[in-house]
Amino acid sequence: MKTKDLEDVLILATDGIRVIPPRSLLVESGLLDSEARTFSKYLKNKGYVKLSALRAKLLEAAEIEFEAMKLSISINLEDAISSST
């Protein structure tokens, strides 16, 4: 299978998220290890990110959002307490 065809299949499988799947998953899917390695490098050169990096970015974003939500709740509680006294 051509590299571009593999990329098209990956895009469909990931709903367009530009992520590099683990090489072990590519091998389990039928690629030789050398083909999986070459395909991973191809994707990296095209700007795709590793799944683990995407996971870390999502967790970081979620943590920031969670901290912002806690701050907002705190401010709202402080406002409610100060206005009720």
CNS distance restraints for C-alpha pairs under 8 A (distance, minus, plus):
assign (resid   1 and name CA) (resid   5 and name CA) 6.45 0.50 0.50
assign (resid   1 and name CA) (resid   6 and name CA) 6.73 0.50 0.50
assign (resid   2 and name CA) (resid   6 and name CA) 6.33 0.50 0.50
assign (resid   3 and name CA) (resid   7 and name CA) 6.18 0.50 0.50
assign (resid   3 and name CA) (resid  39 and name CA) 6.79 0.50 0.50
assign (resid   4 and name CA) (resid   8 and name CA) 6.20 0.50 0.50
assign (resid   5 and name CA) (resid   9 and name CA) 6.29 0.50 0.50
assign (resid   6 and name CA) (resid  10 and name CA) 6.17 0.50 0.50
assign (resid   7 and name CA) (resid  11 and name CA) 6.14 0.50 0.50
assign (resid   7 and name CA) (resid  43 and name CA) 7.92 0.50 0.50
assign (resid   8 and name CA) (resid  12 and name CA) 6.34 0.50 0.50
assign (resid   9 and name CA) (resid  13 and name CA) 6.12 0.50 0.50
assign (resid  10 and name CA) (resid  14 and name CA) 6.06 0.50 0.50
assign (resid  10 and name CA) (resid  16 and name CA) 7.99 0.50 0.50
assign (resid  11 and name CA) (resid  15 and name CA) 5.92 0.50 0.50
assign (resid  11 and name CA) (resid  16 and name CA) 4.63 0.50 0.50
assign (resid  11 and name CA) (resid  17 and name CA) 6.70 0.50 0.50
assign (resid  11 and name CA) (resid  18 and name CA) 7.15 0.50 0.50
assign (resid  12 and name CA) (resid  16 and name CA) 6.26 0.50 0.50
assign (resid  14 and name CA) (resid  18 and name CA) 7.70 0.50 0.50
assign (resid  14 and name CA) (resid  19 and name CA) 7.76 0.50 0.50
assign (resid  18 and name CA) (resid  47 and name CA) 7.67 0.50 0.50
assign (resid  18 and name CA) (resid  48 and name CA) 4.85 0.50 0.50
assign (resid  18 and name CA) (resid  49 and name CA) 6.53 0.50 0.50
assign (resid  19 and name CA) (resid  48 and name CA) 5.12 0.50 0.50
assign (resid  19 and name CA) (resid  49 and name CA) 4.90 0.50 0.50
assign (resid  19 and name CA) (resid  50 and name CA) 5.59 0.50 0.50
assign (resid  19 and name CA) (resid  51 and name CA) 5.65 0.50 0.50
assign (resid  19 and name CA) (resid  54 and name CA) 7.44 0.50 0.50
assign (resid  20 and name CA) (resid  40 and name CA) 6.37 0.50 0.50
assign (resid  20 and name CA) (resid  43 and name CA) 6.53 0.50 0.50
assign (resid  20 and name CA) (resid  44 and name CA) 7.29 0.50 0.50
assign (resid  20 and name CA) (resid  48 and name CA) 5.99 0.50 0.50
assign (resid  20 and name CA) (resid  49 and name CA) 5.63 0.50 0.50
assign (resid  20 and name CA) (resid  50 and name CA) 4.60 0.50 0.50
assign (resid  20 and name CA) (resid  51 and name CA) 5.78 0.50 0.50
assign (resid  21 and name CA) (resid  25 and name CA) 6.63 0.50 0.50
assign (resid  21 and name CA) (resid  26 and name CA) 7.03 0.50 0.50
assign (resid  21 and name CA) (resid  40 and name CA) 7.89 0.50 0.50
assign (resid  21 and name CA) (resid  50 and name CA) 6.59 0.50 0.50
assign (resid  21 and name CA) (resid  51 and name CA) 5.89 0.50 0.50
assign (resid  22 and name CA) (resid  26 and name CA) 6.70 0.50 0.50
assign (resid  22 and name CA) (resid  50 and name CA) 7.58 0.50 0.50
assign (resid  22 and name CA) (resid  51 and name CA) 7.12 0.50 0.50
assign (resid  23 and name CA) (resid  27 and name CA) 6.25 0.50 0.50
assign (resid  23 and name CA) (resid  33 and name CA) 7.56 0.50 0.50
assign (resid  23 and name CA) (resid  36 and name CA) 5.77 0.50 0.50
assign (resid  23 and name CA) (resid  37 and name CA) 6.70 0.50 0.50
assign (resid  23 and name CA) (resid  40 and name CA) 7.17 0.50 0.50
assign (resid  24 and name CA) (resid  28 and name CA) 6.09 0.50 0.50
assign (resid  25 and name CA) (resid  29 and name CA) 6.11 0.50 0.50
assign (resid  26 and name CA) (resid  30 and name CA) 6.65 0.50 0.50
assign (resid  26 and name CA) (resid  31 and name CA) 5.89 0.50 0.50
assign (resid  26 and name CA) (resid  36 and name CA) 5.77 0.50 0.50
assign (resid  27 and name CA) (resid  31 and name CA) 4.68 0.50 0.50
assign (resid  27 and name CA) (resid  32 and name CA) 5.80 0.50 0.50
assign (resid  27 and name CA) (resid  33 and name CA) 5.91 0.50 0.50
assign (resid  27 and name CA) (resid  36 and name CA) 6.32 0.50 0.50
assign (resid  31 and name CA) (resid  35 and name CA) 5.84 0.50 0.50
assign (resid  31 and name CA) (resid  36 and name CA) 5.81 0.50 0.50
assign (resid  32 and name CA) (resid  36 and name CA) 6.12 0.50 0.50
assign (resid  33 and name CA) (resid  37 and name CA) 6.10 0.50 0.50
assign (resid  34 and name CA) (resid  38 and name CA) 6.17 0.50 0.50
assign (resid  35 and name CA) (resid  39 and name CA) 6.01 0.50 0.50
assign (resid  36 and name CA) (resid  40 and name CA) 6.04 0.50 0.50
assign (resid  37 and name CA) (resid  41 and name CA) 6.31 0.50 0.50
assign (resid  38 and name CA) (resid  42 and name CA) 6.16 0.50 0.50
assign (resid  39 and name CA) (resid  43 and name CA) 6.20 0.50 0.50
assign (resid  40 and name CA) (resid  44 and name CA) 6.16 0.50 0.50
assign (resid  41 and name CA) (resid  45 and name CA) 6.15 0.50 0.50
assign (resid  42 and name CA) (resid  46 and name CA) 6.41 0.50 0.50
assign (resid  43 and name CA) (resid  47 and name CA) 6.53 0.50 0.50
assign (resid  43 and name CA) (resid  48 and name CA) 5.37 0.50 0.50
assign (resid  44 and name CA) (resid  48 and name CA) 5.02 0.50 0.50
assign (resid  44 and name CA) (resid  49 and name CA) 6.46 0.50 0.50
assign (resid  44 and name CA) (resid  50 and name CA) 7.95 0.50 0.50
assign (resid  49 and name CA) (resid  53 and name CA) 6.41 0.50 0.50
assign (resid  49 and name CA) (resid  54 and name CA) 6.52 0.50 0.50
assign (resid  50 and name CA) (resid  54 and name CA) 6.33 0.50 0.50
assign (resid  51 and name CA) (resid  55 and name CA) 6.13 0.50 0.50
assign (resid  52 and name CA) (resid  56 and name CA) 6.20 0.50 0.50
assign (resid  53 and name CA) (resid  57 and name CA) 6.21 0.50 0.50
assign (resid  54 and name CA) (resid  58 and name CA) 6.14 0.50 0.50
assign (resid  55 and name CA) (resid  59 and name CA) 6.12 0.50 0.50
assign (resid  56 and name CA) (resid  60 and name CA) 6.05 0.50 0.50
assign (resid  57 and name CA) (resid  61 and name CA) 6.10 0.50 0.50
assign (resid  58 and name CA) (resid  62 and name CA) 6.03 0.50 0.50
assign (resid  59 and name CA) (resid  63 and name CA) 6.07 0.50 0.50
assign (resid  60 and name CA) (resid  64 and name CA) 6.25 0.50 0.50
assign (resid  61 and name CA) (resid  65 and name CA) 6.13 0.50 0.50
assign (resid  62 and name CA) (resid  66 and name CA) 5.96 0.50 0.50
assign (resid  63 and name CA) (resid  67 and name CA) 6.10 0.50 0.50
assign (resid  64 and name CA) (resid  68 and name CA) 6.16 0.50 0.50
assign (resid  65 and name CA) (resid  69 and name CA) 6.12 0.50 0.50
assign (resid  66 and name CA) (resid  70 and name CA) 6.22 0.50 0.50
assign (resid  67 and name CA) (resid  71 and name CA) 6.20 0.50 0.50
assign (resid  68 and name CA) (resid  72 and name CA) 6.11 0.50 0.50
assign (resid  69 and name CA) (resid  73 and name CA) 6.15 0.50 0.50
assign (resid  70 and name CA) (resid  74 and name CA) 6.10 0.50 0.50
assign (resid  71 and name CA) (resid  75 and name CA) 6.13 0.50 0.50
assign (resid  72 and name CA) (resid  76 and name CA) 6.06 0.50 0.50
assign (resid  73 and name CA) (resid  77 and name CA) 6.03 0.50 0.50
assign (resid  74 and name CA) (resid  78 and name CA) 6.11 0.50 0.50
assign (resid  75 and name CA) (resid  79 and name CA) 6.10 0.50 0.50
assign (resid  76 and name CA) (resid  80 and name CA) 6.06 0.50 0.50
assign (resid  77 and name CA) (resid  81 and name CA) 6.02 0.50 0.50
assign (resid  78 and name CA) (resid  82 and name CA) 6.02 0.50 0.50
assign (resid  79 and name CA) (resid  83 and name CA) 6.01 0.50 0.50
assign (resid  80 and name CA) (resid  84 and name CA) 6.13 0.50 0.50
assign (resid  81 and name CA) (resid  85 and name CA) 6.45 0.50 0.50
